[in-house]
Amino acid sequence: MDANEKRKKDREKRGKISLKDTLPNVDYSTESLIEMLKADNSQERTISAVILRDRMDKTAINPLCIALENEKSLYSRIAISEALSNMGEPAVPSLIKLLGKIGNNQETELPTKYFKKKSFPLVRDMAARTLVNLGKPATPYLITVLDYGNEFKAQQAIDALGGIAAKTDDKRALPVLIKAIDTHHDEKITFWKIVRSLSGFKNDNGVIKPLILVLRGDHDPPIIWEALRSLGQIKITTPEIVSIAESFTHDEHSEINIAAENTLNILKRCE
């Protein structure tokens, strides 16, 4: 078996399918497809999720959420997530319940390196990522989590709100996130996630003052470089913003230097 064939077999073991693989099952009842989500074969689980995605039968929401929570195969998990995203607002309450419950990939400590990519950081929590793909209908539900959810659940909601803002330009969560800067000031991970989420609100002047206040405060380096990054991602240039970014270019922490230089480069392109 050559390398390409080996890679193909490996992807298939993880649930990779082609569109034609779904054809024998497209006329299955929703009940039968839901049962397929429990199949031992990962490709069968993917086939079921793909067909349910296109069918958009809301009775499949809870079984899909159960499957998402338990699924280990990459391509099957992606297909299940896409199916739930395609269900729209009716799927949101069930996904909210799953925030922070799937896997252990969520950040639980401050980063050691500056995030250099131009895109919004990938939301790690699977339920939150699904909600980001679902988009604007999820925003009001996620906002309520900041008030009533536990701290870990709130962190995943913050990630999702930032991702939705970056993807759809939905700015309804901005006042709540700015307020949360004060209410979560002593929770370092949550505070850092709020600062990071603000980078999703591009071209919004309302983000500038909170970020400047963060940069003028006494915070851990990851929060400082995240605030600098967010300031650049907003893409609004003023003499004050440029001056603040320049003041960090000779900071004793190398990652803060990098963040400041990158922010200045972005701001120069926006002039």
NORLINTA-V778015 format. One record per residue. N is the residue number from 1. RES is the residue in three letters. PHI is phi in degrees with one decimal (none if undefined). BURIAL is # if it has 24 or more other ideal C-beta (glycine too) atoms within 12 Angstrom, else .. Layout:
N|RES|PHI|BURIAL ; N|RES|PHI|BURIAL
//
This chain:
1|MET|none|. ; 2|ASP|-78.5|. ; 3|ALA|-63.6|. ; 4|ASN|-65.0|. ; 5|GLU|-65.8|. ; 6|LYS|-63.8|. ; 7|ARG|-64.1|. ; 8|LYS|-62.4|. ; 9|LYS|-64.3|. ; 10|ASP|-65.0|. ; 11|ARG|-64.3|. ; 12|GLU|-64.5|# ; 13|LYS|-62.4|. ; 14|ARG|-91.2|# ; 15|GLY|100.3|# ; 16|LYS|-67.5|# ; 17|ILE|-134.3|# ; 18|SER|-108.8|. ; 19|LEU|-59.0|. ; 20|LYS|-64.5|. ; 21|ASP|-65.5|# ; 22|THR|-83.3|# ; 23|LEU|-57.4|. ; 24|PRO|-65.6|. ; 25|ASN|-115.3|# ; 26|VAL|-63.9|. ; 27|ASP|-95.1|. ; 28|TYR|-63.5|# ; 29|SER|-68.8|. ; 30|THR|-59.1|# ; 31|GLU|-61.1|. ; 32|SER|-67.9|. ; 33|LEU|-67.9|# ; 34|ILE|-61.8|# ; 35|GLU|-64.5|. ; 36|MET|-62.9|# ; 37|LEU|-61.9|# ; 38|LYS|-98.8|. ; 39|ALA|-62.0|. ; 40|ASP|-69.2|. ; 41|ASN|-81.9|. ; 42|SER|-64.9|# ; 43|GLN|-65.5|# ; 44|GLU|-63.6|# ; 45|ARG|-65.2|# ; 46|THR|-65.1|# ; 47|ILE|-57.1|# ; 48|SER|-58.2|# ; 49|ALA|-63.7|# ; 50|VAL|-64.0|# ; 51|ILE|-68.5|# ; 52|LEU|-64.8|# ; 53|ARG|-57.7|# ; 54|ASP|-74.6|. ; 55|ARG|-77.7|# ; 56|MET|58.3|. ; 57|ASP|-80.4|# ; 58|LYS|-65.8|. ; 59|THR|-67.6|. ; 60|ALA|-88.2|# ; 61|ILE|-60.1|# ; 62|ASN|-64.0|# ; 63|PRO|-60.4|# ; 64|LEU|-67.0|# ; 65|CYS|-65.8|# ; 66|ILE|-62.4|. ; 67|ALA|-65.0|# ; 68|LEU|-62.9|# ; 69|GLU|-68.1|# ; 70|ASN|-102.5|. ; 71|GLU|-68.3|# ; 72|LYS|-109.5|. ; 73|SER|-82.7|# ; 74|LEU|-54.9|. ; 75|TYR|-70.1|# ; 76|SER|-66.9|# ; 77|ARG|-62.6|# ; 78|ILE|-62.1|# ; 79|ALA|-64.4|# ; 80|ILE|-65.2|# ; 81|SER|-60.5|# ; 82|GLU|-64.6|# ; 83|ALA|-62.8|# ; 84|LEU|-67.6|# ; 85|SER|-59.4|# ; 86|ASN|-74.1|# ; 87|MET|-75.4|# ; 88|GLY|76.1|. ; 89|GLU|-53.8|. ; 90|PRO|-57.6|# ; 91|ALA|-84.2|# ; 92|VAL|-62.1|# ; 93|PRO|-56.8|# ; 94|SER|-67.7|# ; 95|LEU|-70.2|# ; 96|ILE|-58.4|# ; 97|LYS|-64.2|# ; 98|LEU|-90.5|# ; 99|LEU|-56.3|# ; 100|GLY|78.3|# ; 101|LYS|-105.3|# ; 102|ILE|-102.8|# ; 103|GLY|69.5|. ; 104|ASN|-136.8|. ; 105|ASN|-90.2|. ; 106|GLN|-69.0|# ; 107|GLU|-68.3|# ; 108|THR|-124.5|. ; 109|GLU|-149.7|. ; 110|LEU|-66.4|# ; 111|PRO|-70.8|# ; 112|THR|-105.1|. ; 113|LYS|-129.9|. ; 114|TYR|-72.0|# ; 115|PHE|-81.6|# ; 116|LYS|-93.5|. ; 117|LYS|-71.9|. ; 118|LYS|-80.0|. ; 119|SER|-77.1|. ; 120|PHE|-68.2|# ; 121|PRO|-54.8|# ; 122|LEU|-61.0|. ; 123|VAL|-72.5|# ; 124|ARG|-79.2|# ; 125|ASP|-67.5|# ; 126|MET|-66.4|# ; 127|ALA|-67.0|# ; 128|ALA|-64.0|# ; 129|ARG|-63.5|# ; 130|THR|-64.6|# ; 131|LEU|-66.0|# ; 132|VAL|-61.7|# ; 133|ASN|-66.6|# ; 134|LEU|-68.6|# ; 135|GLY|90.3|# ; 136|LYS|-52.1|# ; 137|PRO|-58.3|# ; 138|ALA|-81.5|# ; 139|THR|-55.8|# ; 140|PRO|-60.3|. ; 141|TYR|-67.8|# ; 142|LEU|-66.3|# ; 143|ILE|-60.0|# ; 144|THR|-65.5|. ; 145|VAL|-65.0|# ; 146|LEU|-65.6|# ; 147|ASP|-91.3|. ; 148|TYR|-120.5|. ; 149|GLY|-83.4|# ; 150|ASN|-73.8|. ; 151|GLU|-60.4|# ; 152|PHE|-66.1|# ; 153|LYS|-65.8|# ; 154|ALA|-62.2|# ; 155|GLN|-61.4|# ; 156|GLN|-70.0|# ; 157|ALA|-65.5|# ; 158|ILE|-61.7|# ; 159|ASP|-56.6|# ; 160|ALA|-65.5|# ; 161|LEU|-63.4|# ; 162|GLY|-65.0|# ; 163|GLY|-65.1|# ; 164|ILE|-65.5|# ; 165|ALA|-60.5|# ; 166|ALA|-65.4|# ; 167|LYS|-82.8|# ; 168|THR|-119.9|# ; 169|ASP|65.7|. ; 170|ASP|-79.6|# ; 171|LYS|-107.0|# ; 172|ARG|-63.8|. ; 173|ALA|-82.8|# ; 174|LEU|-58.7|# ; 175|PRO|-59.4|. ; 176|VAL|-68.5|# ; 177|LEU|-67.7|# ; 178|ILE|-64.7|# ; 179|LYS|-62.5|. ; 180|ALA|-67.3|# ; 181|ILE|-58.5|# ; 182|ASP|-78.5|. ; 183|THR|-71.8|. ; 184|HIS|-113.2|# ; 185|HIS|-59.6|. ; 186|ASP|-91.4|. ; 187|GLU|-101.3|. ; 188|LYS|-59.2|# ; 189|ILE|-65.5|# ; 190|THR|-63.7|# ; 191|PHE|-60.2|# ; 192|TRP|-61.7|# ; 193|LYS|-65.9|# ; 194|ILE|-63.0|# ; 195|VAL|-58.8|# ; 196|ARG|-65.4|# ; 197|SER|-62.8|# ; 198|LEU|-64.2|# ; 199|SER|-66.2|# ; 200|GLY|-77.5|# ; 201|PHE|-98.2|# ; 202|LYS|-64.6|# ; 203|ASN|61.6|. ; 204|ASP|-110.1|# ; 205|ASN|-62.9|. ; 206|GLY|-65.0|. ; 207|VAL|-83.5|# ; 208|ILE|-62.9|# ; 209|LYS|-60.5|# ; 210|PRO|-59.4|# ; 211|LEU|-68.5|# ; 212|ILE|-64.4|# ; 213|LEU|-62.8|. ; 214|VAL|-62.7|# ; 215|LEU|-66.9|# ; 216|ARG|-91.0|. ; 217|GLY|-94.8|. ; 218|ASP|-103.2|. ; 219|HIS|-133.6|# ; 220|ASP|-62.1|. ; 221|PRO|-49.9|# ; 222|PRO|-60.0|# ; 223|ILE|-71.6|# ; 224|ILE|-65.2|# ; 225|TRP|-70.1|# ; 226|GLU|-70.8|# ; 227|ALA|-65.7|# ; 228|LEU|-63.2|# ; 229|ARG|-61.2|# ; 230|SER|-60.8|# ; 231|LEU|-60.2|# ; 232|GLY|-70.8|# ; 233|GLN|-66.2|# ; 234|ILE|-66.0|# ; 235|LYS|64.6|# ; 236|ILE|-117.3|# ; 237|THR|-110.1|# ; 238|THR|-137.2|. ; 239|PRO|-56.0|. ; 240|GLU|-64.9|. ; 241|ILE|-63.7|# ; 242|VAL|-62.2|# ; 243|SER|-62.4|. ; 244|ILE|-65.9|# ; 245|ALA|-61.9|# ; 246|GLU|-62.1|. ; 247|SER|-67.3|. ; 248|PHE|-101.2|# ; 249|THR|-70.7|. ; 250|HIS|-118.2|. ; 251|ASP|-63.9|. ; 252|GLU|-69.3|. ; 253|HIS|-95.3|. ; 254|SER|-61.8|. ; 255|GLU|-69.1|# ; 256|ILE|-68.0|# ; 257|ASN|-55.5|# ; 258|ILE|-61.4|# ; 259|ALA|-61.4|# ; 260|ALA|-64.2|# ; 261|GLU|-63.2|# ; 262|ASN|-62.9|# ; 263|THR|-63.2|# ; 264|LEU|-61.3|# ; 265|ASN|-62.9|# ; 266|ILE|-65.0|# ; 267|LEU|-63.9|# ; 268|LYS|-64.1|. ; 269|ARG|-71.6|. ; 270|CYS|-90.5|. ; 271|GLU|-67.8|.
//
